[in-house]
């Protein structure tokens, strides 16, 4: 399967005292289908649907930064634990999202 580029837009708002204020927004892309990944994790029943969404998004963002800065000393120290955690999730939820990097 080809690596089809997916693009997502994050718009983070804060609600305080009934007022909504935009805090930040950014685009995030890659070949992973976040919706498929969330559905697989939800299907395991390990986490609530809300927490499955949060975990998948958080892991994808963290993984993206780790790939961009592999020589950063903090990333180097954390990378083995991150990889082990991702493998553990994949073992329970199944491999990825149907993209070409499955099994890596």
N, CA, C and O atoms as CSV, one atom per row, in Angstrom:
chain,resi,resn,atom,element,x,y,z
A,1,UNK,N,N,0.839,-1.180,0.000
A,1,UNK,CA,C,0.000,0.000,0.000
A,1,UNK,C,C,0.885,1.244,0.000
A,1,UNK,O,O,1.863,1.302,0.745
A,2,UNK,N,N,0.563,2.220,-0.807
A,2,UNK,CA,C,1.318,3.464,-0.857
A,2,UNK,C,C,1.060,4.281,0.398
A,2,UNK,O,O,0.017,4.168,1.042
A,3,UNK,N,N,2.044,5.104,0.721
A,3,UNK,CA,C,1.886,5.997,1.862
A,3,UNK,C,C,1.113,7.226,1.416
A,3,UNK,O,O,1.692,8.183,0.901
A,4,UNK,N,N,-0.182,7.196,1.613
A,4,UNK,CA,C,-1.029,8.327,1.266
A,4,UNK,C,C,-0.942,9.353,2.387
A,4,UNK,O,O,-1.162,9.034,3.556
A,5,UNK,N,N,-0.622,10.582,2.021
A,5,UNK,CA,C,-0.489,11.649,3.012
A,5,UNK,C,C,-1.854,12.055,3.551
A,5,UNK,O,O,-2.778,12.346,2.790
A,6,UNK,N,N,-1.962,12.069,4.849
A,6,UNK,CA,C,-3.173,12.534,5.515
A,6,UNK,C,C,-2.819,13.846,6.203
A,6,UNK,O,O,-1.690,14.033,6.657
A,7,UNK,N,N,-3.776,14.739,6.276
A,7,UNK,CA,C,-3.539,16.025,6.917
A,7,UNK,C,C,-4.641,16.288,7.932
A,7,UNK,O,O,-5.825,16.101,7.652
A,8,UNK,N,N,-4.231,16.720,9.104
A,8,UNK,CA,C,-5.167,17.015,10.185
A,8,UNK,C,C,-4.911,18.432,10.681
A,8,UNK,O,O,-3.784,18.925,10.628
A,9,UNK,N,N,-5.958,19.077,11.158
A,9,UNK,CA,C,-5.834,20.413,11.728
A,9,UNK,C,C,-6.302,20.350,13.175
A,9,UNK,O,O,-7.412,19.901,13.462
A,10,UNK,N,N,-5.451,20.801,14.075
A,10,UNK,CA,C,-5.790,20.844,15.488
A,10,UNK,C,C,-6.099,22.283,15.874
A,10,UNK,O,O,-5.320,23.192,15.587
A,11,UNK,N,N,-7.217,22.479,16.512
A,11,UNK,CA,C,-7.608,23.792,17.004
A,11,UNK,C,C,-7.895,23.638,18.495
A,11,UNK,O,O,-8.902,23.046,18.882
A,12,UNK,N,N,-7.011,24.170,19.320
A,12,UNK,CA,C,-7.123,24.015,20.760
A,12,UNK,C,C,-7.750,25.284,21.336
A,12,UNK,O,O,-7.242,26.389,21.149
A,13,UNK,N,N,-8.849,25.100,22.031
A,13,UNK,CA,C,-9.514,26.231,22.668
A,13,UNK,C,C,-9.619,25.970,24.164
A,13,UNK,O,O,-9.644,24.826,24.618
A,14,UNK,N,N,-9.678,27.045,24.903
A,14,UNK,CA,C,-9.861,26.958,26.346
A,14,UNK,C,C,-11.218,27.559,26.681
A,14,UNK,O,O,-11.579,28.630,26.193
A,15,UNK,N,N,-11.953,26.859,27.512
A,15,UNK,CA,C,-13.246,27.370,27.960
A,15,UNK,C,C,-13.097,27.722,29.433
A,15,UNK,O,O,-12.828,26.862,30.272
A,16,UNK,N,N,-13.275,28.992,29.723
A,16,UNK,CA,C,-13.146,29.446,31.101
A,16,UNK,C,C,-14.221,30.488,31.373
A,16,UNK,O,O,-14.366,31.456,30.627
A,17,UNK,N,N,-14.957,30.284,32.428
A,17,UNK,CA,C,-16.041,31.204,32.798
A,17,UNK,C,C,-17.013,31.419,31.648
A,17,UNK,O,O,-17.492,32.533,31.434
A,18,UNK,N,N,-17.302,30.357,30.911
A,18,UNK,CA,C,-18.254,30.438,29.811
A,18,UNK,C,C,-17.722,31.109,28.559
A,18,UNK,O,O,-18.466,31.296,27.596
A,19,UNK,N,N,-16.453,31.472,28.555
A,19,UNK,CA,C,-15.854,32.124,27.384
A,19,UNK,C,C,-14.907,31.153,26.693
A,19,UNK,O,O,-14.157,30.422,27.340
A,20,UNK,N,N,-14.957,31.163,25.381
A,20,UNK,CA,C,-14.095,30.294,24.587
A,20,UNK,C,C,-12.997,31.148,23.961
A,20,UNK,O,O,-13.265,32.148,23.296
A,21,UNK,N,N,-11.760,30.730,24.191
A,21,UNK,CA,C,-10.620,31.458,23.635
A,21,UNK,C,C,-9.688,30.468,22.945
A,21,UNK,O,O,-9.326,29.441,23.517
A,22,UNK,N,N,-9.306,30.784,21.718
A,22,UNK,CA,C,-8.355,29.935,21.011
A,22,UNK,C,C,-6.990,30.069,21.666
A,22,UNK,O,O,-6.511,31.177,21.911
A,23,UNK,N,N,-6.374,28.936,21.945
A,23,UNK,CA,C,-5.061,28.910,22.568
A,23,UNK,C,C,-3.977,28.685,21.515
A,23,UNK,O,O,-2.942,29.351,21.521
A,24,UNK,N,N,-4.232,27.732,20.606
A,24,UNK,CA,C,-3.275,27.455,19.526
A,24,UNK,C,C,-3.963,26.638,18.451
A,24,UNK,O,O,-5.001,26.018,18.680
A,25,UNK,N,N,-3.364,26.653,17.282
A,25,UNK,CA,C,-3.820,25.759,16.218
A,25,UNK,C,C,-2.625,25.409,15.361
A,25,UNK,O,O,-1.693,26.199,15.215
A,26,UNK,N,N,-2.664,24.216,14.796
A,26,UNK,CA,C,-1.567,23.765,13.947
A,26,UNK,C,C,-2.035,22.607,13.084
A,26,UNK,O,O,-3.030,21.943,13.374
A,27,UNK,N,N,-1.287,22.392,12.021
A,27,UNK,CA,C,-1.548,21.265,11.130
A,27,UNK,C,C,-0.594,20.140,11.480
A,27,UNK,O,O,0.527,20.370,11.934
A,28,UNK,N,N,-1.056,18.929,11.263
A,28,UNK,CA,C,-0.247,17.743,11.513
A,28,UNK,C,C,-0.543,16.759,10.402
A,28,UNK,O,O,-1.704,16.544,10.054
A,29,UNK,N,N,0.483,16.165,9.848
A,29,UNK,CA,C,0.252,15.234,8.758
A,29,UNK,C,C,1.102,13.994,8.869
A,29,UNK,O,O,2.026,13.917,9.678
A,30,UNK,N,N,0.777,13.043,8.056
A,30,UNK,CA,C,1.501,11.786,8.001
A,30,UNK,C,C,0.684,10.780,7.229
A,30,UNK,O,O,-0.375,11.108,6.694
A,31,UNK,N,N,1.170,9.560,7.169
A,31,UNK,CA,C,0.454,8.540,6.406
A,31,UNK,C,C,-0.457,7.677,7.277
A,31,UNK,O,O,-1.160,6.809,6.759
A,32,UNK,N,N,-0.453,7.899,8.571
A,32,UNK,CA,C,-1.307,7.115,9.460
A,32,UNK,C,C,-2.735,7.645,9.454
A,32,UNK,O,O,-2.956,8.855,9.413
A,33,UNK,N,N,-3.691,6.741,9.497
A,33,UNK,CA,C,-5.099,7.102,9.589
A,33,UNK,C,C,-5.478,7.081,11.070
A,33,UNK,O,O,-5.704,6.019,11.651
A,34,UNK,N,N,-5.543,8.261,11.667
A,34,UNK,CA,C,-5.810,8.354,13.099
A,34,UNK,C,C,-7.151,7.737,13.479
A,34,UNK,O,O,-7.271,7.122,14.538
A,35,UNK,N,N,-8.155,7.896,12.626
A,35,UNK,CA,C,-9.482,7.346,12.920
A,35,UNK,C,C,-9.438,5.821,13.019
A,35,UNK,O,O,-10.057,5.240,13.910
A,36,UNK,N,N,-8.715,5.176,12.116
A,36,UNK,CA,C,-8.593,3.713,12.153
A,36,UNK,C,C,-7.850,3.286,13.413
A,36,UNK,O,O,-8.235,2.322,14.074
A,37,UNK,N,N,-6.791,4.004,13.738
A,37,UNK,CA,C,-6.017,3.667,14.929
A,37,UNK,C,C,-6.875,3.795,16.191
A,37,UNK,O,O,-6.799,2.949,17.082
A,38,UNK,N,N,-7.683,4.842,16.264
A,38,UNK,CA,C,-8.562,5.039,17.417
A,38,UNK,C,C,-9.580,3.909,17.503
A,38,UNK,O,O,-9.800,3.358,18.582
A,39,UNK,N,N,-10.200,3.559,16.388
A,39,UNK,CA,C,-11.207,2.486,16.389
A,39,UNK,C,C,-10.607,1.169,16.882
A,39,UNK,O,O,-11.247,0.435,17.634
A,40,UNK,N,N,-9.383,0.874,16.458
A,40,UNK,CA,C,-8.732,-0.362,16.898
A,40,UNK,C,C,-8.485,-0.342,18.403
A,40,UNK,O,O,-8.693,-1.345,19.086
A,41,UNK,N,N,-8.043,0.794,18.910
A,41,UNK,CA,C,-7.782,0.883,20.345
A,41,UNK,C,C,-9.088,0.843,21.136
A,41,UNK,O,O,-9.159,0.193,22.179
A,42,UNK,N,N,-10.116,1.529,20.651
A,42,UNK,CA,C,-11.423,1.489,21.316
A,42,UNK,C,C,-11.950,0.057,21.396
A,42,UNK,O,O,-12.537,-0.341,22.403
A,43,UNK,N,N,-11.737,-0.705,20.339
A,43,UNK,CA,C,-12.249,-2.079,20.274
A,43,UNK,C,C,-11.630,-2.991,21.332
A,43,UNK,O,O,-12.221,-4.012,21.686
A,44,UNK,N,N,-10.454,-2.639,21.838
A,44,UNK,CA,C,-9.827,-3.470,22.868
A,44,UNK,C,C,-10.529,-3.335,24.209
A,44,UNK,O,O,-10.452,-4.238,25.042
A,45,UNK,N,N,-11.213,-2.215,24.426
A,45,UNK,CA,C,-11.853,-1.969,25.710
A,45,UNK,C,C,-10.882,-1.585,26.815
A,45,UNK,O,O,-11.284,-1.468,27.972
A,46,UNK,N,N,-9.604,-1.386,26.476
A,46,UNK,CA,C,-8.615,-1.022,27.495
A,46,UNK,C,C,-8.884,0.355,28.087
A,46,UNK,O,O,-8.638,0.595,29.269
A,47,UNK,N,N,-9.393,1.256,27.249
A,47,UNK,CA,C,-9.623,2.636,27.667
A,47,UNK,C,C,-11.010,3.062,27.198
A,47,UNK,O,O,-11.600,2.429,26.323
A,48,UNK,N,N,-11.517,4.123,27.779
A,48,UNK,CA,C,-12.776,4.687,27.291
A,48,UNK,C,C,-12.541,5.221,25.879
A,48,UNK,O,O,-11.396,5.410,25.468
A,49,UNK,N,N,-13.613,5.462,25.143
A,49,UNK,CA,C,-13.473,6.007,23.791
A,49,UNK,C,C,-12.729,7.339,23.823
A,49,UNK,O,O,-11.846,7.579,23.000
A,50,UNK,N,N,-13.084,8.199,24.767
A,50,UNK,CA,C,-12.425,9.507,24.895
A,50,UNK,C,C,-10.925,9.337,25.128
A,50,UNK,O,O,-10.113,10.005,24.488
A,51,UNK,N,N,-10.566,8.449,26.036
A,51,UNK,CA,C,-9.153,8.268,26.349
A,51,UNK,C,C,-8.410,7.540,25.235
A,51,UNK,O,O,-7.207,7.741,25.066
A,52,UNK,N,N,-9.093,6.712,24.484
A,52,UNK,CA,C,-8.470,6.090,23.308
A,52,UNK,C,C,-8.096,7.159,22.293
A,52,UNK,O,O,-7.002,7.123,21.729
A,53,UNK,N,N,-8.998,8.113,22.053
A,53,UNK,CA,C,-8.700,9.212,21.119
A,53,UNK,C,C,-7.513,10.026,21.615
A,53,UNK,O,O,-6.601,10.337,20.849
A,54,UNK,N,N,-7.530,10.367,22.894
A,54,UNK,CA,C,-6.444,11.168,23.457
A,54,UNK,C,C,-5.108,10.433,23.361
A,54,UNK,O,O,-4.089,11.032,23.017
A,55,UNK,N,N,-5.115,9.147,23.663
A,55,UNK,CA,C,-3.872,8.378,23.634
A,55,UNK,C,C,-3.315,8.273,22.222
A,55,UNK,O,O,-2.118,8.480,22.018
A,56,UNK,N,N,-4.148,7.960,21.256
A,56,UNK,CA,C,-3.671,7.839,19.872
A,56,UNK,C,C,-3.101,9.167,19.389
A,56,UNK,O,O,-2.014,9.199,18.813
A,57,UNK,N,N,-3.811,10.245,19.613
A,57,UNK,CA,C,-3.323,11.553,19.157
A,57,UNK,C,C,-2.036,11.923,19.879
A,57,UNK,O,O,-1.077,12.377,19.254
A,58,UNK,N,N,-2.013,11.729,21.192
A,58,UNK,CA,C,-0.807,12.044,21.952
A,58,UNK,C,C,0.399,11.238,21.501
A,58,UNK,O,O,1.493,11.782,21.346
A,59,UNK,N,N,0.202,9.943,21.290
A,59,UNK,CA,C,1.311,9.095,20.837
A,59,UNK,C,C,1.807,9.490,19.454
A,59,UNK,O,O,3.014,9.521,19.211
A,60,UNK,N,N,0.882,9.793,18.548
A,60,UNK,CA,C,1.294,10.181,17.193
A,60,UNK,C,C,2.081,11.489,17.226
A,60,UNK,O,O,3.095,11.612,16.540
A,61,UNK,N,N,1.633,12.461,18.009
A,61,UNK,CA,C,2.354,13.729,18.102
A,61,UNK,C,C,3.725,13.525,18.741
A,61,UNK,O,O,4.719,14.074,18.266
A,62,UNK,N,N,3.782,12.742,19.811
A,62,UNK,CA,C,5.054,12.473,20.476
A,62,UNK,C,C,6.005,11.727,19.548
A,62,UNK,O,O,7.187,12.063,19.467
A,63,UNK,N,N,5.498,10.721,18.852
A,63,UNK,CA,C,6.317,9.956,17.909
A,63,UNK,C,C,6.870,10.869,16.811
A,63,UNK,O,O,8.031,10.745,16.419
A,64,UNK,N,N,6.039,11.776,16.325
A,64,UNK,CA,C,6.454,12.707,15.268
A,64,UNK,C,C,7.626,13.574,15.747
A,64,UNK,O,O,8.612,13.733,15.028
A,65,UNK,N,N,7.521,14.124,16.941
A,65,UNK,CA,C,8.599,14.959,17.480
A,65,UNK,C,C,9.854,14.119,17.699
A,65,UNK,O,O,10.961,14.569,17.404
A,66,UNK,N,N,9.689,12.906,18.212
A,66,UNK,CA,C,10.839,12.031,18.453
A,66,UNK,C,C,11.577,11.715,17.153
A,66,UNK,O,O,12.805,11.645,17.139
A,67,UNK,N,N,10.834,11.525,16.063
A,67,UNK,CA,C,11.478,11.261,14.767
A,67,UNK,C,C,12.201,12.490,14.236
A,67,UNK,O,O,13.223,12.361,13.562
A,68,UNK,N,N,11.691,13.667,14.528
A,68,UNK,CA,C,12.314,14.908,14.048
A,68,UNK,C,C,13.585,15.248,14.817
A,68,UNK,O,O,14.472,15.911,14.281
A,69,UNK,N,N,13.683,14.804,16.060
A,69,UNK,CA,C,14.823,15.152,16.916
A,69,UNK,C,C,15.469,13.915,17.536
A,69,UNK,O,O,15.564,13.825,18.760
A,70,UNK,N,N,15.913,12.963,16.719
A,70,UNK,CA,C,16.448,11.714,17.276
A,70,UNK,C,C,17.745,11.896,18.065
A,70,UNK,O,O,18.078,11.056,18.900
A,71,UNK,N,N,18.475,12.974,17.814
A,71,UNK,CA,C,19.742,13.190,18.507
A,71,UNK,C,C,19.600,14.020,19.779
A,71,UNK,O,O,20.580,14.227,20.495
A,72,UNK,N,N,18.405,14.490,20.061
A,72,UNK,CA,C,18.157,15.246,21.282
A,72,UNK,C,C,18.337,14.308,22.471
A,72,UNK,O,O,17.801,13.200,22.475
A,73,UNK,N,N,19.090,14.748,23.483
A,73,UNK,CA,C,19.414,13.848,24.596
A,73,UNK,C,C,18.178,13.351,25.343
A,73,UNK,O,O,18.157,12.212,25.808
A,74,UNK,N,N,17.165,14.177,25.461
A,74,UNK,CA,C,15.942,13.745,26.144
A,74,UNK,C,C,15.213,12.697,25.305
A,74,UNK,O,O,14.714,11.704,25.835
A,75,UNK,N,N,15.157,12.923,23.998
A,75,UNK,CA,C,14.504,11.959,23.102
A,75,UNK,C,C,15.280,10.645,23.103
A,75,UNK,O,O,14.680,9.572,23.165
A,76,UNK,N,N,16.611,10.720,23.036
A,76,UNK,CA,C,17.433,9.502,23.050
A,76,UNK,C,C,17.158,8.669,24.298
A,76,UNK,O,O,17.060,7.444,24.226
A,77,UNK,N,N,17.035,9.332,25.427
A,77,UNK,CA,C,16.805,8.618,26.683
A,77,UNK,C,C,15.407,8.001,26.733
A,77,UNK,O,O,15.214,6.937,27.322
A,78,UNK,N,N,14.438,8.670,26.116
A,78,UNK,CA,C,13.048,8.236,26.186
A,78,UNK,C,C,12.662,7.268,25.069
A,78,UNK,O,O,11.712,6.501,25.225
A,79,UNK,N,N,13.373,7.289,23.958
A,79,UNK,CA,C,13.002,6.512,22.767
A,79,UNK,C,C,12.781,5.022,23.043
A,79,UNK,O,O,11.787,4.475,22.564
A,80,UNK,N,N,13.649,4.343,23.784
A,80,UNK,CA,C,13.401,2.912,24.026
A,80,UNK,C,C,12.079,2.655,24.760
A,80,UNK,O,O,11.366,1.704,24.438
A,81,UNK,N,N,11.756,3.488,25.729
A,81,UNK,CA,C,10.491,3.323,26.456
A,81,UNK,C,C,9.305,3.616,25.546
A,81,UNK,O,O,8.290,2.921,25.608
A,82,UNK,N,N,9.422,4.630,24.709
A,82,UNK,CA,C,8.352,4.960,23.767
A,82,UNK,C,C,8.128,3.806,22.798
A,82,UNK,O,O,6.988,3.416,22.548
A,83,UNK,N,N,9.204,3.263,22.255
A,83,UNK,CA,C,9.083,2.136,21.323
A,83,UNK,C,C,8.440,0.922,21.997
A,83,UNK,O,O,7.587,0.260,21.406
A,84,UNK,N,N,8.848,0.634,23.227
A,84,UNK,CA,C,8.279,-0.507,23.954
A,84,UNK,C,C,6.791,-0.288,24.225
A,84,UNK,O,O,5.996,-1.221,24.118
A,85,UNK,N,N,6.419,0.930,24.573
A,85,UNK,CA,C,5.013,1.238,24.841
A,85,UNK,C,C,4.182,1.081,23.574
A,85,UNK,O,O,3.097,0.501,23.608
A,86,UNK,N,N,4.691,1.598,22.455
A,86,UNK,CA,C,3.974,1.471,21.184
A,86,UNK,C,C,3.806,0.002,20.798
A,86,UNK,O,O,2.739,-0.392,20.326
A,87,UNK,N,N,4.839,-0.809,20.990
A,87,UNK,CA,C,4.745,-2.237,20.677
A,87,UNK,C,C,3.702,-2.921,21.550
A,87,UNK,O,O,2.980,-3.804,21.087
A,88,UNK,N,N,3.624,-2.516,22.802
A,88,UNK,CA,C,2.633,-3.081,23.714
A,88,UNK,C,C,1.215,-2.739,23.264
A,88,UNK,O,O,0.331,-3.595,23.290
A,89,UNK,N,N,1.001,-1.499,22.856
A,89,UNK,CA,C,-0.314,-1.079,22.355
A,89,UNK,C,C,-0.653,-1.859,21.086
A,89,UNK,O,O,-1.770,-2.354,20.937
A,90,UNK,N,N,0.316,-1.969,20.169
A,90,UNK,CA,C,0.079,-2.698,18.916
A,90,UNK,C,C,-0.257,-4.164,19.184
A,90,UNK,O,O,-1.087,-4.748,18.488
A,91,UNK,N,N,0.385,-4.758,20.188
A,91,UNK,CA,C,0.120,-6.162,20.515
A,91,UNK,C,C,-1.324,-6.359,20.975
A,91,UNK,O,O,-1.917,-7.408,20.725
A,92,UNK,N,N,-1.880,-5.371,21.633
A,92,UNK,CA,C,-3.265,-5.465,22.121
A,92,UNK,C,C,-4.285,-5.035,21.068
A,92,UNK,O,O,-5.339,-5.655,20.929
A,93,UNK,N,N,-3.963,-3.967,20.326
A,93,UNK,CA,C,-4.941,-3.369,19.402
A,93,UNK,C,C,-4.776,-3.843,17.967
A,93,UNK,O,O,-5.667,-3.642,17.142
A,94,UNK,N,N,-3.653,-4.467,17.663
A,94,UNK,CA,C,-3.375,-4.839,16.279
A,94,UNK,C,C,-2.488,-3.789,15.639
A,94,UNK,O,O,-2.392,-2.658,16.115
A,95,UNK,N,N,-1.858,-4.174,14.581
A,95,UNK,CA,C,-0.929,-3.283,13.902
A,95,UNK,C,C,-1.630,-2.075,13.319
A,95,UNK,O,O,-2.673,-2.201,12.678
A,96,UNK,N,N,-1.067,-0.925,13.539
A,96,UNK,CA,C,-1.350,0.353,12.907
A,96,UNK,C,C,-2.705,0.622,12.308
A,96,UNK,O,O,-3.748,0.336,12.896
A,97,UNK,N,N,-2.657,1.184,11.116
A,97,UNK,CA,C,-3.875,1.710,10.487
A,97,UNK,C,C,-4.024,1.238,9.050
A,97,UNK,O,O,-4.779,1.828,8.277
A,98,UNK,N,N,-3.315,0.186,8.686
A,98,UNK,CA,C,-3.411,-0.293,7.313
A,98,UNK,C,C,-2.405,0.354,6.385
A,98,UNK,O,O,-2.447,0.138,5.174
A,99,UNK,N,N,-1.495,1.148,6.942
A,99,UNK,CA,C,-0.521,1.829,6.087
A,99,UNK,C,C,0.655,0.898,5.798
A,99,UNK,O,O,0.729,-0.214,6.322
A,100,UNK,N,N,1.556,1.364,4.971
A,100,UNK,CA,C,2.659,0.521,4.498
A,100,UNK,C,C,3.754,0.304,5.530
A,100,UNK,O,O,4.671,-0.478,5.281
A,101,UNK,N,N,3.693,0.958,6.662
A,101,UNK,CA,C,4.758,0.776,7.648
A,101,UNK,C,C,4.383,-0.242,8.720
A,101,UNK,O,O,5.094,-0.372,9.716
A,102,UNK,N,N,3.288,-0.961,8.536
A,102,UNK,CA,C,2.882,-1.947,9.528
A,102,UNK,C,C,3.983,-2.967,9.755
A,102,UNK,O,O,4.672,-3.393,8.827
A,103,UNK,N,N,4.126,-3.344,11.014
A,103,UNK,CA,C,5.115,-4.336,11.380
A,103,UNK,C,C,6.487,-3.757,11.646
A,103,UNK,O,O,7.424,-4.490,11.965
A,104,UNK,N,N,6.610,-2.459,11.518
A,104,UNK,CA,C,7.911,-1.829,11.764
A,104,UNK,C,C,7.971,-1.301,13.167
A,104,UNK,O,O,8.987,-0.734,13.570
